[in-house]
Amino acid sequence: LYKQLVDKRTTLQTLLNSKIKRLLTHTKYSFYTQGGKCGRMLAKALQQNTQRTYITTIKSKDGTRTHLIPAILKEFHAFYTNLYNLRQTPPRPEEITHFLSNRITQTIPTN
């Protein structure tokens, strides 16, 4: 019984080794045929990644779906502007100084 088990394991290992060898040969062939054009393989991988993260449509505030890129950008801009209450004009230097003077208690000495 033990000898049969060992024989079956050996047979299985031989089959797995031949399958692995075939896959390795296929991979080597794939890289060989690409030659110095490994950039093509990288570009394909990046394209697949880009397709997964690309936003094709977005639902606007009023519930309609938007497919046009400028409209999608406008919706994102409106959302984040509203989220952070951004002003259209930057704050004046005096406002920045006043804001920081109340919050910064230590300064770095200058030499």
N, CA, C and O atoms as CSV, one atom per row, in Angstrom:
chain,resi,resn,atom,element,x,y,z
A,1,LEU,N,N,0.825,-1.195,0.000
A,1,LEU,CA,C,0.000,0.000,0.000
A,1,LEU,C,C,0.871,1.261,0.000
A,1,LEU,O,O,0.607,2.222,-0.724
A,2,TYR,N,N,1.918,1.228,0.835
A,2,TYR,CA,C,2.820,2.380,0.902
A,2,TYR,C,C,3.524,2.586,-0.432
A,2,TYR,O,O,3.675,3.719,-0.889
A,3,LYS,N,N,3.956,1.486,-1.059
A,3,LYS,CA,C,4.635,1.582,-2.347
A,3,LYS,C,C,3.700,2.160,-3.405
A,3,LYS,O,O,4.135,2.956,-4.237
A,4,GLN,N,N,2.436,1.779,-3.389
A,4,GLN,CA,C,1.474,2.331,-4.344
A,4,GLN,C,C,1.304,3.839,-4.132
A,4,GLN,O,O,1.235,4.610,-5.090
A,5,LEU,N,N,1.239,4.240,-2.867
A,5,LEU,CA,C,1.107,5.664,-2.550
A,5,LEU,C,C,2.317,6.439,-3.061
A,5,LEU,O,O,2.172,7.508,-3.653
A,6,VAL,N,N,3.503,5.901,-2.831
A,6,VAL,CA,C,4.724,6.557,-3.302
A,6,VAL,C,C,4.738,6.616,-4.825
A,6,VAL,O,O,5.119,7.636,-5.398
A,7,ASP,N,N,4.330,5.542,-5.483
A,7,ASP,CA,C,4.281,5.528,-6.946
A,7,ASP,C,C,3.297,6.571,-7.478
A,7,ASP,O,O,3.596,7.277,-8.441
A,8,LYS,N,N,2.132,6.666,-6.853
A,8,LYS,CA,C,1.129,7.656,-7.284
A,8,LYS,C,C,1.639,9.081,-7.070
A,8,LYS,O,O,1.431,9.954,-7.912
A,9,ARG,N,N,2.303,9.308,-5.946
A,9,ARG,CA,C,2.870,10.641,-5.689
A,9,ARG,C,C,3.944,10.980,-6.718
A,9,ARG,O,O,4.018,12.113,-7.194
A,10,THR,N,N,4.762,10.012,-7.054
A,10,THR,CA,C,5.801,10.231,-8.056
A,10,THR,C,C,5.174,10.552,-9.406
A,10,THR,O,O,5.630,11.456,-10.108
A,11,THR,N,N,4.137,9.818,-9.767
A,11,THR,CA,C,3.436,10.078,-11.029
A,11,THR,C,C,2.825,11.473,-11.031
A,11,THR,O,O,2.930,12.203,-12.016
A,12,LEU,N,N,2.187,11.838,-9.927
A,12,LEU,CA,C,1.592,13.171,-9.814
A,12,LEU,C,C,2.665,14.249,-9.929
A,12,LEU,O,O,2.474,15.244,-10.629
A,13,GLN,N,N,3.779,14.058,-9.254
A,13,GLN,CA,C,4.862,15.038,-9.303
A,13,GLN,C,C,5.411,15.170,-10.720
A,13,GLN,O,O,5.733,16.275,-11.158
A,14,THR,N,N,5.518,14.067,-11.430
A,14,THR,CA,C,5.990,14.096,-12.814
A,14,THR,C,C,5.023,14.877,-13.697
A,14,THR,O,O,5.445,15.682,-14.526
A,15,LEU,N,N,3.729,14.637,-13.518
A,15,LEU,CA,C,2.729,15.368,-14.297
A,15,LEU,C,C,2.769,16.864,-13.989
A,15,LEU,O,O,2.713,17.697,-14.894
A,16,LEU,N,N,2.868,17.190,-12.703
A,16,LEU,CA,C,2.925,18.606,-12.318
A,16,LEU,C,C,4.189,19.267,-12.853
A,16,LEU,O,O,4.153,20.406,-13.319
A,17,ASN,N,N,5.304,18.549,-12.785
A,17,ASN,CA,C,6.556,19.106,-13.299
A,17,ASN,C,C,6.474,19.366,-14.794
A,17,ASN,O,O,6.968,20.386,-15.274
A,18,SER,N,N,5.855,18.452,-15.534
A,18,SER,CA,C,5.750,18.659,-16.981
A,18,SER,C,C,4.826,19.840,-17.285
A,18,SER,O,O,5.079,20.600,-18.219
A,19,LYS,N,N,3.762,19.994,-16.505
A,19,LYS,CA,C,2.852,21.128,-16.707
A,19,LYS,C,C,3.564,22.444,-16.384
A,19,LYS,O,O,3.441,23.419,-17.125
A,20,ILE,N,N,4.303,22.465,-15.285
A,20,ILE,CA,C,5.055,23.664,-14.908
A,20,ILE,C,C,6.103,23.981,-15.964
A,20,ILE,O,O,6.299,25.143,-16.319
A,21,LYS,N,N,6.775,22.954,-16.466
A,21,LYS,CA,C,7.787,23.162,-17.497
A,21,LYS,C,C,7.163,23.755,-18.755
A,21,LYS,O,O,7.739,24.649,-19.375
A,22,ARG,N,N,5.975,23.255,-19.137
A,22,ARG,CA,C,5.270,23.788,-20.299
A,22,ARG,C,C,4.904,25.262,-20.092
A,22,ARG,O,O,5.100,26.084,-20.988
A,23,LEU,N,N,4.373,25.591,-18.914
A,23,LEU,CA,C,4.012,26.981,-18.623
A,23,LEU,C,C,5.237,27.887,-18.620
A,23,LEU,O,O,5.186,29.011,-19.119
A,24,LEU,N,N,6.327,27.401,-18.062
A,24,LEU,CA,C,7.562,28.181,-18.038
A,24,LEU,C,C,8.083,28.406,-19.452
A,24,LEU,O,O,8.529,29.505,-19.783
A,25,THR,N,N,8.031,27.379,-20.281
A,25,THR,CA,C,8.463,27.518,-21.672
A,25,THR,C,C,7.592,28.532,-22.404
A,25,THR,O,O,8.100,29.349,-23.172
A,26,HIS,N,N,6.291,28.482,-22.170
A,26,HIS,CA,C,5.379,29.441,-22.799
A,26,HIS,C,C,5.709,30.872,-22.354
A,26,HIS,O,O,5.720,31.792,-23.171
A,27,THR,N,N,5.974,31.051,-21.070
A,27,THR,CA,C,6.317,32.381,-20.560
A,27,THR,C,C,7.625,32.872,-21.166
A,27,THR,O,O,7.727,34.028,-21.577
A,28,LYS,N,N,8.618,32.001,-21.222
A,28,LYS,CA,C,9.897,32.388,-21.828
A,28,LYS,C,C,9.706,32.753,-23.293
A,28,LYS,O,O,10.280,33.730,-23.774
A,29,TYR,N,N,8.899,31.970,-24.001
A,29,TYR,CA,C,8.627,32.251,-25.405
A,29,TYR,C,C,7.947,33.606,-25.555
A,29,TYR,O,O,8.272,34.383,-26.453
A,30,SER,N,N,7.009,33.874,-24.672
A,30,SER,CA,C,6.298,35.152,-24.719
A,30,SER,C,C,7.273,36.314,-24.551
A,30,SER,O,O,7.215,37.288,-25.302
A,31,PHE,N,N,8.158,36.216,-23.579
A,31,PHE,CA,C,9.137,37.284,-23.380
A,31,PHE,C,C,10.137,37.345,-24.531
A,31,PHE,O,O,10.585,38.429,-24.905
A,32,TYR,N,N,10.492,36.184,-25.096
A,32,TYR,CA,C,11.432,36.164,-26.211
A,32,TYR,C,C,10.832,36.840,-27.437
A,32,TYR,O,O,11.505,37.620,-28.111
A,33,THR,N,N,9.565,36.544,-27.729
A,33,THR,CA,C,8.948,37.142,-28.913
A,33,THR,C,C,8.768,38.642,-28.754
A,33,THR,O,O,8.765,39.377,-29.742
A,34,GLN,N,N,8.619,39.096,-27.527
A,34,GLN,CA,C,8.526,40.539,-27.305
A,34,GLN,C,C,9.893,41.190,-27.501
A,34,GLN,O,O,9.984,42.373,-27.830
A,35,GLY,N,N,10.953,40.410,-27.296
A,35,GLY,CA,C,12.307,40.917,-27.505
A,35,GLY,C,C,12.587,42.126,-26.639
A,35,GLY,O,O,12.346,42.109,-25.432
A,36,GLY,N,N,13.102,43.187,-27.270
A,36,GLY,CA,C,13.406,44.407,-26.545
A,36,GLY,C,C,12.188,45.287,-26.376
A,36,GLY,O,O,12.307,46.453,-25.999
A,37,LYS,N,N,11.031,44.744,-26.648
A,37,LYS,CA,C,9.809,45.547,-26.599
A,37,LYS,C,C,9.022,45.271,-25.323
A,37,LYS,O,O,7.796,45.157,-25.352
A,38,CYS,N,N,9.728,45.164,-24.211
A,38,CYS,CA,C,9.022,44.889,-22.964
A,38,CYS,C,C,8.118,46.056,-22.591
A,38,CYS,O,O,7.197,45.900,-21.789
A,39,GLY,N,N,8.377,47.220,-23.166
A,39,GLY,CA,C,7.514,48.366,-22.922
A,39,GLY,C,C,6.093,48.114,-23.389
A,39,GLY,O,O,5.143,48.654,-22.823
A,40,ARG,N,N,5.946,47.293,-24.423
A,40,ARG,CA,C,4.613,46.963,-24.924
A,40,ARG,C,C,3.829,46.183,-23.873
A,40,ARG,O,O,2.639,46.418,-23.664
A,41,MET,N,N,4.519,45.251,-23.217
A,41,MET,CA,C,3.857,44.474,-22.174
A,41,MET,C,C,3.494,45.368,-20.996
A,41,MET,O,O,2.415,45.236,-20.416
A,42,LEU,N,N,4.402,46.283,-20.642
A,42,LEU,CA,C,4.128,47.220,-19.555
A,42,LEU,C,C,2.960,48.127,-19.914
A,42,LEU,O,O,2.089,48.386,-19.084
A,43,ALA,N,N,2.945,48.605,-21.146
A,43,ALA,CA,C,1.851,49.480,-21.582
A,43,ALA,C,C,0.516,48.748,-21.517
A,43,ALA,O,O,-0.496,49.332,-21.129
A,44,LYS,N,N,0.511,47.485,-21.890
A,44,LYS,CA,C,-0.731,46.716,-21.835
A,44,LYS,C,C,-1.197,46.549,-20.393
A,44,LYS,O,O,-2.386,46.671,-20.100
A,45,ALA,N,N,-0.252,46.270,-19.492
A,45,ALA,CA,C,-0.614,46.129,-18.080
A,45,ALA,C,C,-1.135,47.445,-17.515
A,45,ALA,O,O,-2.104,47.459,-16.757
A,46,LEU,N,N,-0.494,48.544,-17.884
A,46,LEU,CA,C,-0.950,49.848,-17.402
A,46,LEU,C,C,-2.304,50.207,-17.990
A,46,LEU,O,O,-3.132,50.817,-17.314
A,47,GLN,N,N,-2.536,49.838,-19.231
A,47,GLN,CA,C,-3.822,50.127,-19.860
A,47,GLN,C,C,-4.946,49.388,-19.142
A,47,GLN,O,O,-6.024,49.943,-18.927
A,48,GLN,N,N,-4.693,48.149,-18.778
A,48,GLN,CA,C,-5.709,47.394,-18.049
A,48,GLN,C,C,-5.986,48.047,-16.704
A,48,GLN,O,O,-7.136,48.120,-16.270
A,49,ASN,N,N,-4.925,48.527,-16.037
A,49,ASN,CA,C,-5.095,49.196,-14.749
A,49,ASN,C,C,-5.856,50.502,-14.926
A,49,ASN,O,O,-6.708,50.837,-14.102
A,50,THR,N,N,-5.560,51.245,-15.991
A,50,THR,CA,C,-6.245,52.510,-16.249
A,50,THR,C,C,-7.722,52.271,-16.518
A,50,THR,O,O,-8.568,53.037,-16.057
A,51,GLN,N,N,-8.035,51.228,-17.250
A,51,GLN,CA,C,-9.432,50.932,-17.556
A,51,GLN,C,C,-10.225,50.603,-16.299
A,51,GLN,O,O,-11.422,50.883,-16.228
A,52,ARG,N,N,-9.571,50.014,-15.314
A,52,ARG,CA,C,-10.278,49.696,-14.074
A,52,ARG,C,C,-10.555,50.941,-13.246
A,52,ARG,O,O,-11.546,50.980,-12.518
A,53,THR,N,N,-9.700,51.967,-13.338
A,53,THR,CA,C,-9.851,53.150,-12.496
A,53,THR,C,C,-10.466,54.328,-13.231
A,53,THR,O,O,-10.668,55.378,-12.620
A,54,TYR,N,N,-10.766,54.200,-14.494
A,54,TYR,CA,C,-11.309,55.297,-15.287
A,54,TYR,C,C,-12.794,55.477,-14.986
A,54,TYR,O,O,-13.551,54.506,-14.975
A,55,ILE,N,N,-13.203,56.702,-14.746
A,55,ILE,CA,C,-14.600,57.012,-14.445
A,55,ILE,C,C,-15.298,57.352,-15.754
A,55,ILE,O,O,-14.975,58.355,-16.390
A,56,THR,N,N,-16.241,56.532,-16.155
A,56,THR,CA,C,-16.926,56.739,-17.432
A,56,THR,C,C,-18.218,57.514,-17.278
A,56,THR,O,O,-18.647,58.191,-18.211
A,57,THR,N,N,-18.837,57.427,-16.129
A,57,THR,CA,C,-20.103,58.128,-15.907
A,57,THR,C,C,-20.227,58.492,-14.437
A,57,THR,O,O,-19.647,57.840,-13.569
A,58,ILE,N,N,-20.986,59.533,-14.175
A,58,ILE,CA,C,-21.189,59.983,-12.800
A,58,ILE,C,C,-22.605,60.523,-12.682
A,58,ILE,O,O,-23.148,61.092,-13.630
A,59,LYS,N,N,-23.188,60.341,-11.525
A,59,LYS,CA,C,-24.537,60.857,-11.287
A,59,LYS,C,C,-24.404,62.262,-10.705
A,59,LYS,O,O,-23.726,62.464,-9.698
A,60,SER,N,N,-25.049,63.219,-11.342
A,60,SER,CA,C,-24.948,64.607,-10.891
A,60,SER,C,C,-25.869,64.845,-9.697
A,60,SER,O,O,-26.608,63.958,-9.268
A,61,LYS,N,N,-25.800,66.058,-9.179
A,61,LYS,CA,C,-26.570,66.417,-7.995
A,61,LYS,C,C,-28.072,66.257,-8.224
A,61,LYS,O,O,-28.806,65.870,-7.315
A,62,ASP,N,N,-28.517,66.555,-9.432
A,62,ASP,CA,C,-29.953,66.463,-9.721
A,62,ASP,C,C,-30.398,65.047,-10.104
A,62,ASP,O,O,-31.575,64.830,-10.394
A,63,GLY,N,N,-29.469,64.081,-10.107
A,63,GLY,CA,C,-29.821,62.688,-10.346
A,63,GLY,C,C,-29.622,62.195,-11.763
A,63,GLY,O,O,-29.810,61.008,-12.028
A,64,THR,N,N,-29.244,63.074,-12.684
A,64,THR,CA,C,-29.010,62.643,-14.065
A,64,THR,C,C,-27.602,62.078,-14.198
A,64,THR,O,O,-26.687,62.462,-13.469
A,65,ARG,N,N,-27.453,61.166,-15.139
A,65,ARG,CA,C,-26.128,60.576,-15.383
A,65,ARG,C,C,-25.402,61.383,-16.444
A,65,ARG,O,O,-25.981,61.776,-17.457
A,66,THR,N,N,-24.115,61.625,-16.190
A,66,THR,CA,C,-23.289,62.406,-17.092
A,66,THR,C,C,-22.178,61.524,-17.636
A,66,THR,O,O,-21.528,60.800,-16.881
A,67,HIS,N,N,-21.954,61.584,-18.962
A,67,HIS,CA,C,-20.914,60.783,-19.603
A,67,HIS,C,C,-19.790,61.643,-20.171
A,67,HIS,O,O,-18.717,61.121,-20.473
A,68,LEU,N,N,-20.005,62.921,-20.321
A,68,LEU,CA,C,-19.008,63.796,-20.935
A,68,LEU,C,C,-17.945,64.193,-19.915
A,68,LEU,O,O,-18.257,64.524,-18.771
A,69,ILE,N,N,-16.688,64.153,-20.346
A,69,ILE,CA,C,-15.574,64.432,-19.445
A,69,ILE,C,C,-15.652,65.835,-18.846
A,69,ILE,O,O,-15.487,65.968,-17.633
A,70,PRO,N,N,-15.897,66.896,-19.634
A,70,PRO,CA,C,-15.991,68.225,-19.009
A,70,PRO,C,C,-17.102,68.309,-17.957
A,70,PRO,O,O,-16.942,68.971,-16.931
A,71,ALA,N,N,-18.214,67.642,-18.214
A,71,ALA,CA,C,-19.313,67.653,-17.242
A,71,ALA,C,C,-18.942,66.872,-15.983
A,71,ALA,O,O,-19.312,67.264,-14.876
A,72,ILE,N,N,-18.210,65.764,-16.149
A,72,ILE,CA,C,-17.752,64.988,-14.991
A,72,ILE,C,C,-16.796,65.829,-14.161
A,72,ILE,O,O,-16.898,65.861,-12.934
A,73,LEU,N,N,-15.865,66.510,-14.825
A,73,LEU,CA,C,-14.929,67.377,-14.108
A,73,LEU,C,C,-15.662,68.486,-13.368
A,73,LEU,O,O,-15.315,68.823,-12.237
A,74,LYS,N,N,-16.668,69.046,-14.006
A,74,LYS,CA,C,-17.448,70.113,-13.380
A,74,LYS,C,C,-18.165,69.594,-12.132
A,74,LYS,O,O,-18.215,70.282,-11.112
A,75,GLU,N,N,-18.716,68.386,-12.212
A,75,GLU,CA,C,-19.398,67.800,-11.053
A,75,GLU,C,C,-18.429,67.549,-9.902
A,75,GLU,O,O,-18.750,67.831,-8.747
A,76,PHE,N,N,-17.239,67.019,-10.213
A,76,PHE,CA,C,-16.241,66.809,-9.166
A,76,PHE,C,C,-15.828,68.139,-8.540
A,76,PHE,O,O,-15.715,68.249,-7.319
A,77,HIS,N,N,-15.606,69.140,-9.379
A,77,HIS,CA,C,-15.209,70.453,-8.878
A,77,HIS,C,C,-16.287,71.030,-7.972
A,77,HIS,O,O,-15.985,71.545,-6.896
A,78,ALA,N,N,-17.534,70.945,-8.398
A,78,ALA,CA,C,-18.635,71.478,-7.587
A,78,ALA,C,C,-18.760,70.713,-6.269
A,78,ALA,O,O,-18.987,71.314,-5.219
A,79,PHE,N,N,-18.612,69.402,-6.324
A,79,PHE,CA,C,-18.736,68.593,-5.110
A,79,PHE,C,C,-17.667,68.960,-4.090
A,79,PHE,O,O,-17.975,69.211,-2.925
A,80,TYR,N,N,-16.403,68.993,-4.530
A,80,TYR,CA,C,-15.326,69.263,-3.582
A,80,TYR,C,C,-15.277,70.726,-3.158
A,80,TYR,O,O,-14.861,71.025,-2.039
A,81,THR,N,N,-15.690,71.635,-4.022
A,81,THR,CA,C,-15.783,73.038,-3.620
A,81,THR,C,C,-16.830,73.185,-2.526
A,81,THR,O,O,-16.605,73.881,-1.536
A,82,ASN,N,N,-17.957,72.539,-2.700
A,82,ASN,CA,C,-19.004,72.579,-1.686
A,82,ASN,C,C,-18.563,71.863,-0.412
A,82,ASN,O,O,-18.861,72.315,0.694
A,83,LEU,N,N,-17.857,70.753,-0.568
A,83,LEU,CA,C,-17.413,69.973,0.580
A,83,LEU,C,C,-16.473,70.773,1.467
A,83,LEU,O,O,-16.607,70.754,2.691
A,84,TYR,N,N,-15.532,71.468,0.866
A,84,TYR,CA,C,-14.534,72.201,1.639
A,84,TYR,C,C,-14.839,73.688,1.744
A,84,TYR,O,O,-14.056,74.434,2.333
A,85,ASN,N,N,-15.962,74.136,1.186
A,85,ASN,CA,C,-16.346,75.551,1.223
A,85,ASN,C,C,-15.210,76.448,0.745
A,85,ASN,O,O,-14.860,77.425,1.407
A,86,LEU,N,N,-14.653,76.119,-0.378
A,86,LEU,CA,C,-13.539,76.886,-0.917
A,86,LEU,C,C,-14.026,78.217,-1.462
A,86,LEU,O,O,-15.082,78.312,-2.086
A,87,ARG,N,N,-13.233,79.229,-1.212
A,87,ARG,CA,C,-13.554,80.544,-1.761
A,87,ARG,C,C,-13.069,80.619,-3.199
A,87,ARG,O,O,-12.182,79.873,-3.615
A,88,GLN,N,N,-13.662,81.525,-3.938
A,88,GLN,CA,C,-13.219,81.731,-5.312
A,88,GLN,C,C,-11.904,82.504,-5.338
A,88,GLN,O,O,-11.090,82.314,-6.242
A,89,THR,N,N,-11.693,83.372,-4.354
A,89,THR,CA,C,-10.447,84.141,-4.286
A,89,THR,C,C,-9.654,83.657,-3.083
A,89,THR,O,O,-10.239,83.307,-2.059
A,90,PRO,N,N,-8.329,83.632,-3.194
A,90,PRO,CA,C,-7.522,83.187,-2.058
A,90,PRO,C,C,-7.584,84.213,-0.921
A,90,PRO,O,O,-7.848,85.389,-1.170
A,91,PRO,N,N,-7.348,83.788,0.309
A,91,PRO,CA,C,-7.386,84.726,1.422
A,91,PRO,C,C,-6.238,85.736,1.336
A,91,PRO,O,O,-5.181,85.460,0.768
A,92,ARG,N,N,-6.480,86.904,1.914
A,92,ARG,CA,C,-5.452,87.948,1.917
A,92,ARG,C,C,-4.330,87.551,2.865
A,92,ARG,O,O,-4.563,86.793,3.807
A,93,PRO,N,N,-3.115,88.048,2.638
A,93,PRO,CA,C,-1.991,87.721,3.528
A,93,PRO,C,C,-2.257,88.106,4.982
A,93,PRO,O,O,-1.790,87.421,5.892
A,94,GLU,N,N,-2.998,89.190,5.214
A,94,GLU,CA,C,-3.292,89.594,6.593
A,94,GLU,C,C,-4.164,88.547,7.294
A,94,GLU,O,O,-3.966,88.256,8.474
A,95,GLU,N,N,-5.125,87.986,6.561
A,95,GLU,CA,C,-5.982,86.953,7.142
A,95,GLU,C,C,-5.174,85.703,7.485
A,95,GLU,O,O,-5.396,85.080,8.523
A,96,ILE,N,N,-4.251,85.345,6.624
A,96,ILE,CA,C,-3.400,84.179,6.876
A,96,ILE,C,C,-2.544,84.420,8.105
A,96,ILE,O,O,-2.431,83.546,8.964
A,97,THR,N,N,-1.937,85.605,8.197
A,97,THR,CA,C,-1.087,85.936,9.343
A,97,THR,C,C,-1.900,85.906,10.629
A,97,THR,O,O,-1.448,85.356,11.633
A,98,HIS,N,N,-3.089,86.489,10.611
A,98,HIS,CA,C,-3.948,86.495,11.798
A,98,HIS,C,C,-4.333,85.069,12.198
A,98,HIS,O,O,-4.309,84.730,13.382
A,99,PHE,N,N,-4.685,84.243,11.228
A,99,PHE,CA,C,-5.056,82.854,11.502
A,99,PHE,C,C,-3.893,82.097,12.130
A,99,PHE,O,O,-4.074,81.386,13.119
A,100,LEU,N,N,-2.699,82.247,11.561
A,100,LEU,CA,C,-1.540,81.514,12.066
A,100,LEU,C,C,-1.057,82.049,13.404
A,100,LEU,O,O,-0.557,81.281,14.225
A,101,SER,N,N,-1.195,83.349,13.643
A,101,SER,CA,C,-0.691,83.926,14.897
A,101,SER,C,C,-1.452,83.380,16.102
A,101,SER,O,O,-0.890,83.307,17.194
A,102,ASN,N,N,-2.691,83.001,15.933
A,102,ASN,CA,C,-3.469,82.437,17.034
A,102,ASN,C,C,-3.162,80.962,17.278
A,102,ASN,O,O,-3.516,80.428,18.329
A,103,ARG,N,N,-2.519,80.304,16.337
A,103,ARG,CA,C,-2.317,78.861,16.448
A,103,ARG,C,C,-0.864,78.435,16.619
A,103,ARG,O,O,-0.600,77.365,17.167
A,104,ILE,N,N,0.058,79.229,16.172
A,104,ILE,CA,C,1.472,78.868,16.281
A,104,ILE,C,C,2.041,79.548,17.519
A,104,ILE,O,O,2.038,80.773,17.634
A,105,THR,N,N,2.531,78.720,18.447
A,105,THR,CA,C,3.058,79.274,19.698
A,105,THR,C,C,4.579,79.314,19.723
A,105,THR,O,O,5.159,80.082,20.491
A,106,GLN,N,N,5.234,78.509,18.906
A,106,GLN,CA,C,6.692,78.483,18.887
A,106,GLN,C,C,7.189,78.828,17.498
A,106,GLN,O,O,6.538,78.525,16.497
A,107,THR,N,N,8.328,79.454,17.447
A,107,THR,CA,C,8.945,79.779,16.165
A,107,THR,C,C,10.315,79.139,16.090
A,107,THR,O,O,10.921,78.814,17.111
A,108,ILE,N,N,10.788,78.963,14.894
A,108,ILE,CA,C,12.122,78.405,14.668
A,108,ILE,C,C,13.102,79.568,14.654
A,108,ILE,O,O,12.919,80.523,13.899
A,109,PRO,N,N,14.145,79.498,15.485
A,109,PRO,CA,C,15.109,80.609,15.498
A,109,PRO,C,C,15.890,80.665,14.186
A,109,PRO,O,O,16.252,79.633,13.622
A,110,THR,N,N,16.137,81.858,13.722
A,110,THR,CA,C,16.928,82.043,12.509
A,110,THR,C,C,18.322,82.482,12.896
A,110,THR,O,O,18.495,83.251,13.841
A,111,ASN,N,N,19.308,82.005,12.181
A,111,ASN,CA,C,20.713,82.348,12.477
A,111,ASN,C,C,21.220,83.393,11.549
A,111,ASN,O,O,22.377,83.801,11.651
